[in-house]
Amino acid sequence: MEKEEFINLISEKMKLVRTEQSFSQDKMSEILGISKKKLVQIEKRRTEANWTTVVAFCALFNHSQLLISSIGDNPVDFVQLIASKNGGTPKEKTMGGKIWWKEIEYRGDFRLQQNLISNHYRILDQYDYRWHSSFNKEESLSRLNELQAVGTIEIAKGIGMGIYEEKDFSYSIDNQYRD
């Protein structure tokens, strides 16, 4: 999903989320920092929200079930993915992709999944931590190979996997995991 498509999707959902949250147009426009007139135009589909409004909306209403089900992922993570076009930094623990995700490939302790709604890809480890997100399948497969290779090297060295952080395509393991 491209940035323009995402802006369109969020603009379409603003009224529904406002209703879900039981906010008046006055209150919602105040929360978003836009005029009531602008909000009415967005809700009536006469115009679309700008990127800044979309980012604020996703951050403020990231727990909206309607928003989550429309995107198929955490709205804030999705904004970061679009903004960076490559979410190469480790994220928080996920739920493992049991609802909106399809397993594409496994490599060692990592697996590549594809979102059924937005079609973006992500890589999770054996503990369901997200290591990578992208719209590009080839890039994601390449990253999966890199992560699997580094994991194999660490296991061969006897360091172990544990809970880790990604830094320059290598693991940063606490001393407690070292021999």
Buried (B, 14 or more C-beta within 10 A) or exposed (E): BEEEEBBBBBBBBBBBBBEBBEBEBEEBBBBBEBEBEBBBBBBEEEEBBBBEBBBBBBEBBBEBEBBBEBBBBBBBBBBBBBEEEBBBBBBEEBEEBEEBBEEBBEBBBBBBBBBEBBEBBBBBBEEBBBBBBBBEBEBBBEBBBBBBEBBEEBEEEEBBBEEBEBEEEBBEBEEEBEE
